[in-house]
Amino acid sequence: MDVVIGTPIHGKGAYIIDKFLSNQQQIQSRYPSSELVLATDEDELARALESFINLWKLKGRVLHYEVVKPDHAHSSIWKITCGREAIHKYMLSQTTAEHLLFLDADMTVEPSVVSIMKKEIEGYDAVFSGYPLRNYGIGLAGAGCVMLNRSVLEKLNFRCYEFKNGEVIFEDNMLEVDLFRLRSRVKKGFFLTINHFDSANKMKQITPRPVGVFRRLSNHQLLRYGLIRASIVCRYNMPWRLKVLISRFFGI
């Protein structure tokens, strides 16, 4: 096994679980040297997921983790962040895999995803493949489809912020900050077909395509780092607010 496919999952986000697991079965048939690791903080869901893995004859396991967050925190981002960190720790301590590929539970991807992302990560530490966001155009820096190599994973942890004013700095924002801080080589693009489900029957799709000039500039590592660092100081998520505005006015 040289690739761990990690997916944080919770009950409300498991509305395409059959489609997701069928897709994972296709992925493992194309790339047998991979393992699916699902992470949840919900007892009942953990038991169900273990049964599903056996039912679909998948090579994988379920991690049950505890959500640790500040007393004032209410955002569901803590579930996702702690789930990613549980998978991260498992990958480093329990496997010899060289790559961790995060795929969100509300997505399906083309079955050759592992081979595609392994090819794209050659010479890099992290590769982000963009996907449609719910109601807000297309994202190029989210952790819904990102591969990281072991050497960079050994130097970081997954974390997020939630301020008392309710503003949140997402875990993928902080991943960008840490990758920049570590001077990691990062690649962003649209490398594969991704279907992102808003509900069980409503889906948006993106296919491989070039990255336009505006999107390339707005997702530059230095610019993103500066905006996220400023967001932490101001307790206001600037990159996300800008994304919402750009999507509303320009539809991208």
C-alpha positions in Angstrom: 0.0 0.0 0.0 1.4 3.4 -1.0 -1.6 5.7 -0.9 -4.1 6.3 1.8 -7.5 7.8 0.6 -8.9 9.7 3.6 -12.4 10.9 4.1 -13.9 12.6 7.2 -17.6 11.8 7.2 -20.6 12.6 9.4 -24.3 11.6 9.3 -25.6 14.7 7.6 -22.9 14.5 5.0 -23.4 10.8 4.1 -26.3 11.4 1.7 -24.5 9.7 -1.3 -22.8 7.0 0.7 -23.8 4.3 -1.9 -22.5 6.3 -4.8 -19.3 7.2 -2.8 -18.5 3.6 -1.9 -19.3 2.3 -5.4 -16.8 4.9 -6.6 -14.2 3.8 -4.1 -14.7 0.2 -5.3 -13.9 1.4 -8.8 -10.9 3.3 -7.5 -9.4 0.3 -5.7 -9.9 -1.9 -8.7 -7.9 0.5 -10.7 -5.3 1.1 -8.0 -5.2 -1.9 -5.6 -2.2 -0.4 -3.6 -4.5 2.0 -1.8 -6.5 1.9 1.4 -9.7 3.8 2.2 -9.8 5.4 5.7 -13.1 6.9 6.9 -13.1 9.0 10.0 -16.2 9.9 12.1 -16.9 11.1 15.6 -20.4 9.4 15.6 -20.7 6.0 17.2 -23.6 4.7 15.2 -22.2 5.9 11.9 -18.9 4.3 12.7 -20.5 0.9 13.1 -22.5 1.4 9.9 -19.4 2.4 7.9 -17.6 -0.7 9.1 -20.4 -2.8 7.8 -20.5 -0.9 4.5 -16.7 -1.4 4.0 -17.3 -5.2 4.4 -20.4 -5.1 2.2 -18.6 -3.4 -0.7 -15.5 -5.6 -0.2 -13.2 -2.6 0.2 -9.7 -2.5 1.7 -10.1 0.0 4.4 -11.0 0.9 8.0 -13.0 3.3 10.1 -11.4 5.6 12.6 -13.5 6.9 15.5 -12.2 10.2 16.9 -13.1 12.8 19.5 -13.8 16.4 18.5 -11.7 18.8 20.5 -12.6 22.4 20.2 -12.8 25.6 22.3 -15.8 26.2 24.5 -17.2 29.0 22.3 -16.9 27.0 19.1 -20.1 25.7 17.3 -19.1 25.3 13.6 -19.1 21.9 12.0 -15.6 22.7 10.7 -14.2 21.2 13.9 -15.6 17.8 12.9 -13.9 18.0 9.5 -10.6 19.3 10.9 -10.4 16.7 13.7 -11.3 14.0 11.2 -8.5 15.0 8.8 -6.1 15.1 11.7 -7.2 11.6 12.8 -6.5 10.3 9.3 -3.3 12.2 9.1 -2.0 10.6 12.4 -3.1 7.1 11.3 -1.3 7.4 7.9 1.9 8.4 9.6 1.9 6.0 12.5 0.2 3.0 11.1 1.2 2.8 7.4 4.3 3.3 5.2 2.2 5.0 2.5 4.0 7.8 0.7 0.9 9.8 -0.2 -2.4 10.8 1.5 -5.3 11.7 -0.8 -8.2 13.4 0.7 -11.6 13.0 -1.1 -14.8 14.4 0.3 -17.8 12.2 1.1 -20.1 14.3 -1.1 -18.1 13.7 -4.2 -17.4 11.0 -6.8 -14.3 11.2 -9.0 -13.0 9.4 -12.0 -11.7 5.9 -11.1 -8.1 6.7 -12.2 -7.9 9.5 -9.6 -4.9 8.0 -7.7 -2.8 7.5 -10.9 -3.7 11.0 -12.1 -2.8 12.7 -8.8 0.4 10.7 -8.3 1.5 11.8 -11.8 0.7 15.4 -11.0 2.4 15.4 -7.6 5.8 14.4 -9.1 8.2 17.1 -8.2 5.7 18.7 -5.7 4.7 18.3 -2.1 1.0 19.0 -2.5 -1.5 18.9 -5.4 -5.0 20.5 -5.3 -7.5 19.5 -8.0 -10.4 22.0 -8.2 -14.1 21.2 -8.0 -17.5 23.0 -8.0 -18.5 24.6 -4.7 -22.1 24.7 -3.4 -23.6 28.0 -4.8 -20.2 29.7 -5.1 -18.6 28.9 -8.4 -15.4 26.8 -8.5 -12.8 26.3 -5.8 -9.1 25.6 -6.6 -7.6 25.5 -3.1 -10.0 23.3 -1.1 -9.2 20.0 0.6 -12.0 18.1 -1.2 -9.5 16.6 -3.6 -5.9 17.1 -2.5 -2.8 14.8 -2.4 0.1 15.4 0.0 3.3 13.5 0.2 4.6 12.0 3.4 7.6 14.3 3.9 5.4 17.4 4.1 2.8 15.6 6.2 5.4 14.9 8.8 5.8 18.6 9.4 2.3 19.8 9.8 -1.0 19.2 11.6 -4.6 20.0 10.5 -6.1 22.9 12.4 -8.7 25.6 12.1 -9.9 28.7 13.9 -13.3 29.8 15.1 -13.5 33.2 16.7 -16.0 34.4 19.3 -17.6 36.6 16.6 -18.5 33.3 14.7 -16.0 33.8 11.9 -14.2 30.6 10.8 -10.8 30.1 9.2 -11.2 26.7 7.5 -8.8 23.8 7.8 -7.9 24.0 4.1 -7.0 27.7 4.7 -4.6 26.7 7.4 -3.2 24.0 5.2 -2.3 26.6 2.7 -0.6 28.7 5.4 1.4 25.8 6.6 2.4 24.7 3.1 3.7 28.3 2.4 5.4 28.4 5.8 7.2 25.2 5.0 8.2 26.4 1.5 6.4 23.5 0.0 6.0 23.0 -3.7 2.3 23.3 -4.4 0.5 22.7 -7.7 -3.2 23.7 -8.4 -5.3 22.8 -11.4 -8.2 20.9 -12.8 -6.7 17.5 -13.3 -9.7 15.1 -13.3 -13.5 14.9 -13.5 -15.2 15.5 -10.2 -18.9 15.3 -9.4 -19.9 17.3 -6.4 -23.4 16.5 -5.0 -25.5 19.3 -3.3 -28.0 16.6 -2.4 -28.6 12.9 -3.2 -29.8 13.7 -6.7 -28.4 17.2 -7.5 -24.8 17.3 -8.8 -22.4 19.7 -10.4 -19.5 18.4 -12.5 -16.1 19.7 -13.5 -13.8 18.2 -16.1 -10.1 18.7 -16.7 -9.3 22.1 -18.2 -6.6 24.8 -18.2 -6.6 27.3 -15.3 -7.4 30.8 -16.5 -5.2 33.8 -15.9 -7.5 35.4 -13.3 -8.0 32.2 -11.3 -4.3 31.5 -11.5 -3.4 34.9 -10.1 -6.1 34.9 -7.4 -4.9 31.5 -6.2 -1.2 32.4 -6.1 0.4 31.0 -2.9 1.8 34.3 -1.7 -1.5 36.2 -2.2 -3.5 33.5 -0.5 -1.0 33.3 2.4 -1.2 37.1 2.9 -5.0 37.1 2.9 -5.3 34.2 5.3 -2.8 35.6 7.7 -4.6 39.0 7.6 -7.9 37.1 8.2 -6.6 35.6 11.4 -5.5 39.0 12.6 -8.8 40.6 11.7 -10.9 37.6 12.7 -12.7 37.7 9.3 -12.3 35.2 6.5 -11.2 37.4 3.6 -10.5 34.7 1.0 -13.9 33.1 1.5 -15.8 36.5 1.4 -14.0 37.5 -1.7 -14.9 34.1 -3.3 -18.5 34.7 -2.5 -18.5 38.2 -4.0 -16.7 37.1 -7.2 -19.1 34.2 -7.6 -22.1 36.4 -7.2 -21.0 39.1 -9.6 -19.0 37.2 -12.1 -20.2 33.6 -11.8 -16.8 32.1 -11.4 
